[in-house]
């Protein structure tokens, strides 16, 4: 409490610049405009993320033909993205803590741009792999820093919706790459991948840095100026500024956290929530379903091109709808609904393969496969796709946010690789059994959410971290 009292004792002289009249409607609009602009610039990184993920699917045959790649060489090109993302995940927290959230996005955009250019000029497998590794590193950093930046700049009543736009732009980037890649050459598609990076690079010169990061760095004038730009020139920011400063002063008395420090008792609750959600997000089967949607439809006897288009449109629409009511419905209820829907989707997919394999009402297999994929991806888009990233950006205190965020992001990308790598082996073992395993994981996810995950709707970041610490 001492920190807060010191802030409050600053009196008229120290706090005068922060006090203002009751905010007008115009100042409120100005506030929203800067927050929205900053979010738009940041989620260009999310769109770049989706473009990288979606690039390899529509370009496979053309790249293999033009560069004379074997199937094994192209598989390396596709999968090395995850390796780059893991490296990005290891370093992203330190980069974002040392040079700021804007600085981390700047580095990520530059690396992604160089990666796309390497792919564009490639005449052999080496340059392709270098470019793919670079873009993987860039999206590994984006996957952490974008939701963290949005959470740190947004007012509490907008934070959930704005952070969910991160996931919306990812799936939009994937879907656009699928569609555009059908009529554009793979080299030109690589150039298109540079566009969101270029917009981000330009936009970073306009938007403010995260006020919470500035406060942590002891840059008090820059902190107040950033918060003022984000909240409007006529807004009273004294209470929010005091709360942020109080939290920073409390955290400054703690030693700087290293990776092993994350496992101290005081941080275990936050770490368990963040890492647990990342594990359930990946091992619930999302990459197996999304990467192999076409083969799932073909194996079940449903036209793969029609199914893939429906899949791409649905995930964008549902994710957009989820962003509109996450701050009203709450994180926890949406996660429970999402996990339950993922369980049902896996049951339907497993049933489609079961009836086809054993000839029991096999004519129902295509309908079961289509409904299973649609229920699955719709449910994932409602909650489990975006909300783990929202919560990851909310629950970690500033002094461990870099290390903890890096660790949670690394767990996510490692799970992504593991799920993608094992999916075909599981399908060879048992098609319907694979989806029953995923169904079981999603049941455990629902139990985990009900028992462990807190509701963060309508709370400031400082209130969330205080509640978790006290529990």
N, C-alpha and C positions, 0 to 999 in steps of 0.2 A: 504493500500500500504506500510505502514511502515514496516510490517513484511517482505515483499518481498525485500525492500531496504536493511534491515538488513542482510538478507541472501546474497544478492548480494555484500554487502560491505565486506564480509568475505575475498574476494580477493584470491590471489594465495595460501596463506598459508592454509586457511580453506577449500578451494574447490579443492586443487590440487589432492587429492585422487579420486575425482569424474571426473576429466577431462582425456580424453584419445583421441587417434587418431581416425580417421574415422573408424567405426566398419567394420571389415572384414566379409566375407561370413561365415568363420568358427565361429566367435564370435556370428553372428546372429543365426547360427544353435544351438550353445550352449544355447543362450537365449531361443530359442523355446523349446529346449529339457527340460530345467528346468521348464518352464511354463507348458509344456505338462505333465511332470511327476507329478508336484504338482496338476494339474487338475485331472489326473488319480487317484491319491491317494484320493483326496477329493470326487470324484464322486463314489468311493466305498461306501460312505455313502448314496448316492442317490440309488445305486443298492440295498443296505440293506433296504432302504425305500420301494422300489418296492417289494422286497421279503416279507416284512411284510404285505403289502397290498394284495398281491396275495396268501398268505398262506391259508387263511380260505376257499377259494372256492373249491379247489380240495380235501381238507381233511375233509370236513364236515361229510360225512357218516361214515368214518373210526373212527374219534374221537368220534362221538356220540355212535358208537357201542362199542368201546374199553373201554371208560371211563363211559359209561352208562349215557349220558347226554340227557336231554329232549330238545325239540326244543327251549324252552325259555332259557334254560341254554346255549345252543350253540349260540343263538342270542346274549346273554350277552357277551360271549367270543368274538364273532366277532365285536360287536359294542364298547366294552370297549377300543379298540385301539384308537378310536377318543378321548375318555376321556383322555387317557394318552398323546396323541398328543397335546391336548389343554393345559395340565399342562406344557408340554415341551415348547409350544409356549409362555406361560406366563413368563417362566424363561430363555428362550434361549438368549434373548438380554443381560440380566445382566451377564449371564455366559460368553458369548462371549466377552463382554466388560471388564470383570474383569480378566479372565485368558487367554484371547486370542482366536483367531479363531481355532488354533490347539488344545488348551486346551478344548474348547467346543466340538470339534469332538472326542477328546479322551474320555471325559466323556460320550458322546452319544454312542460311540462304546462299552464302558464297560457296560453301562446299557442294551443295546441291547443284548450283549452276555449273560449277566445274565438272561435276559428274555427268550432267546431261550433255555438256559439250564433248566430253570424252566419248560418250556413247554415239553422239552424232557423227564424229569423225572416224569412228572405229572401222578398221579394215580387217581386224583379227580378234581373236577371243580375249587377248590380254587387255586391250583398251576397253572392250565391253565390260570385262570384269572389274577393272579399276573404276570405271564410271558407275557401275552398279553398286560397288562397295562404298563409293563416295556419297551417292544419293541415300544409301542405307544409313550411313553415319548421320547425314543431315536430318533424316526423318526420326532417327533415334533421339536426337536433341529436341526436335520439334515436339515429339510425343510427350515430353516432360514440360518444356518451358512454356508452350502455348497455354495449356489449362492453368498453370501456375500464375502466369502473367494476368490472364483474364480474371482469375479469382482474386488477385491482389488489387486490381483496379476497380472492380465492380462494386456498387452498393449492394448490401445484403439482400434486398428484395429482387435484384436482377441477376445475382451471381449464378444461380443454378441454370437459368435459361441461357445466359451468355456463354457459360462454360460448355453447355451441351452443344452449342453451335460448332465447337471443335469437332465433335463426332459427325455432325451433319456435313461439314465441309470435307471430312475424310471420305465419307461414303459418296458424296457428290463427285469428288475427284476420281474415285474408282469407277463410278458409273459413266462419267464423261469419257474417261480413257477407253472403257469398253466400247462405247458408241463411236467416238471419233476414230479409234484405231481400226475400225472396219473399213474406212474409206481413205485413210491417210497413210503414207509410207512411214515405216518405223523411224527413219531419220527425222522426218518432219514432226512426228509425234514427240520425239525427244526435245525438239526446239520448243514445242508447245509447253513442255514441262518447265521451261525456264520462265514462262510468263508470270505465274504466281510468285516466284522468287523475286522477279524484277519489281512487281508491285509492292511486295513486302519491303524490299530494300529502299524504295522511294518513300513508302509510308512511314518507315521508322524515323525519318528525319522530321516528321510532323507531330507524332504522338509523344506523350510524356512517358518517362520511365515509371516503373512501379514505385509508388510512394513508400510502401513498406520496405522495399529493398533500400531506398535512399535513406530512410530513417535508420535502418540497421547499419549503414555505412557512416552514420554521423553527419550526413549532409542535410542539416536542418533547413536551410533556406530552400534548397532544391526540393526537399520533402514537402514543405508547405506550398511551394509553387506548383508542384505536380498535383497534390491533392486539390488545390484550388482550381486548376484547369479541369480536373475530372468532375468536380462537384459544382462548378459554376462560380462565376466571380462574385455573385451576391449571396452565395450559400453560407450558412454558419457551419464551419467545419471544426470548430473548437473541440466539441465533444469527441468526434471521431479522431482528430489529431491527438488529443490527450490520451485516448485509449490505446492508439497505436504506439505512442511514445512510452507509455507506461509498460506495455507488453515488451517493447524492445529493451527498455532499461532492466526489466526483470530477466530477460534472456541473456543480456550482456553479462550478468553476474554468474552465468553458468559457463563452464569451459566449452570451447569450440568442439563440436561433436565430430568424431571420426567414425568410420564404418562400424567398428566393434562397439562403440558407445551406443549405437542404436539398440543394442540388446540389454541396456540397463533397464531396470524395472520401471522407471518413470516414463520410458518411451515405448514399452512393450505393447500397450493397448493400441496406440496409433499405428505402430508397425504391423501388428497382427491384422488390423482392419485393412490397411493399405495393401499389404502383400496378399492377404487372404482373398480379397476381391480380385486382384490381378490373376491369381491362380485359378479361381473359379471362372473368370471371364474366358481364359484361354482353354482350360481343360474341359470346359463344357462342350467343346467340339466346334467352335465357330470357324476356325481355319480349315478344318476338314470339310465342313459344309460349304464355305464360301469358295475355297480354292478348287473344289471338285464338284461344283454344282452341275456342270454339264454332264460329267460322267455319272453322277447320281441319277439325273433324269434319264440318261440313255440306258443305264442298267435297269431302271424301273419301267422303261418302255414309254416315256413321255418325251415329246419333241424338245431337245435341249435348247435350241435357239429361242423358242417361245418362252420356255421356263426361265432362261437367263435374263431375258428382257423384263419379264414380270418381277423377277428377283431384284434387279437393279432399280426399277422404279419404286417398288414397295419400300425398300430400305431407306431411300431418300425421303419419301412421303412420311413414313412413320417416325423417322428421326426428327423431322421438322415439327411434326405434331407434338412429340414428346417435349421438345424445347419450349413449347408454349405453356405447358402446365406443370413443369417440374417444380417450380417455386410455389405452386398452389397445392399440388398433390403431395409433395415431399419426396425425398430420395428413397427412404426405406420402403414405403408402400409400392413405389414403382419397381424397385428391385425384387420385391416378393412376387409381384405380378409377372415381371420379366422372367424370373427363374422358373415359375410355375408353367409359363408358356413354353419355355425352352424344354422343360421336361415333357410336355405334351407333344411338341414338335418332334422330339427324338422318338417318342413312342410311335407316332404315325409313320416316321421314316423307317424305323425298325420293322413295323408291321407290313409296310409295302414290300420290303425285301423278303420277309418271312412268307407271305402269301404267294409271292412269285416263285420262291425256291421250292415250296412244298405243294404248289398247285392247289392251294385252298382259296377259292374265290380269287384266282390270279388276275381276272379282269379288273379287279379293284386296285391293283398295284399302282398304275399310273396316277389315279386320283389321290391315293394315299400319299404317294411321293410328292405330288404338287402341293397338297394341303400341308404336308409335314414341313417342307422347305419354307412355305409361306408363313406358317405359324411360327416356325423357328426364327426366321430372320425378322419377322415383325416383332416378336417378343424380345429378341436381342436388341433391336433398335429402340424399343420403349425404355429399356433400363440398363441392362448389363453391358451394352456397348459404350454408353457415355458416362454413366454415373460413377463407375470405379475411378475414372479420371477426374470427375468433379470432386469426389471425396478425397482422392489423393492430394488434390490441390488445396483442400480445406483443413485436413486433420493434423498435418505436421507443423510443429512450432518452427519459427523462423531459424532458430539456431541449428536445427537438424534437417531443415527442409531440403537442402542440397544433397546431403548424404542419403537421407531416407528416400527422397524422390528418385535419385539415381538407382538405389537398390530396388525399389518397387518397379521402376521402368525396366531394369535389367531382368527381373523376374518375369515381367510381362512378355518381353521379347524372347526370352529363353523358352517360356511356355509356348509362344507362337511357333518357334522352330520345332519344338518337341512334338506338338500336336500335328503340324504339317508333315513332319518326317514319319511319324508312326501311323498316320491315317491309312495309307495303302496297305501296310502290314496288317492292321486290324481288319480292314475290309477283306483281305485274303484269308484271314483266320475265320471270320464270320461276319457277313454283311449286316444281318439284323442284330447280332450280338454286339457289334461295335456301337450301334446307336443305343442299345440298352445300357452299355457302360456309360455313355455320355448322359443318358437320362438319370442314372444313379448319381453322377457328379452334380447334376443340376438340382437334385433333391437335397444333397448336402449343402449346396449353395443357398437354398432357401432357408434351411435350418440355421446356417451361419449368419445370414442377414438378420433373421428374427432374434437370435440370441446375442449377437456381438455388435452389429453395426448400429451406430447412433443416428438419430435424426438431426440434420444440420440446417434444415430449412429455417429461414428468418433469423439466423444468428450471425453475428460478426465472426471473422476468423479468430479473433482473440477470445470470444465467448466459447467457441467450439473447442479450442485447445485447452481452455481452463476446465471445461466440463469433462473432457476426456482425461485430463491429468488427475482431477479429483476422484474420478471413478476407479 
